[in-house]
């Protein structure tokens, strides 16, 4: 057979396959799901990610006509559960509701990660943002972001800030503040947010970034002082607390927030990814979901696979820089 005929046949065959795939796309989206969907949560039951997954999962089940089973696989900062999804069949029946650490920042923090988030996963929907509140012990003589920066700079080596894990946003943001103010603050890592808050109230540390859910009752009781909120918008749960950006702290480190999002194994068909994204968006627009999420201190996003990918690309170098600046590295 002449070479040009062989090449022509290969091109025609490839074109036919592409046409068939495109033609089958609507049918694929319409028949999915045909069985229960497993939503992996790579954290323990009862936490914020788990609660959000159950709220969204309940709505997806009602809308898509199949059960959505929540499967908690905690451990190693979300790595175990996220890795299980990265290695699952790319058919839309195993998805993950995870945090930004497992889907983005862990790749810069850990020397050896069993999955590569950008190669082994497909981003579906950025469900909610998790702005944090910068809080201090009442004894700290600062009420605004700029005042706090001056205070830490004037007390080099005397102050400590807490976090609920090495490499978590509270650690990275605190390290950034310390570095930019030449403050030499001491970082104290806790095993969870509750013990961090307890020590902050007790005065063992002077400041920390905390969730609205944990911080709000202590702020209202006068046990903690709210300095500002991370991200670009005020929290609906703390409307009178301005963002740090509003107060002139324009560094990208103070404008970032952690987020909760859904991803699927790489190579999951596009129609399935779109169907999932559309259904999640529909769920987040329901008033009862919006009320529950606001009560948790999260801010819902209006997202899509394309919008999520764009946000990811924008944030990636900022997180990478913050982790390098902190010096954090885990095996």
Secondary structure, 3 states (H helix, E strand, C coil): CCHHHHHHHHHHHHHHHHHHHHHHHHHHHHHCCCCCEEEEECCCCCCHHHHHHHHHHHHHHHHHCCCEEEEECCCHHHHHHHHHHHCCCCCCCEEEEEEHHHHHHHHHHECCCCCCHHHHEEEEEEEEEECCEEEEECCCCCCCHHHHHHHHHHCCCCCEEEECCCCCHHHHHHHHHHHHCCCCCEEEECCCHHHHHHHHHHCCCCEEEECHHHHHHHHHCCCEEEEEECCCCCCHHHCCCCECCCCCCCCHHHHCCEEEEEEEECCCCHHHHHHHHHHHHHHHCCHHHHHHHHHCCCEECCCCHHHHHHHHHHHHHHHHHHHHHHCCCEC
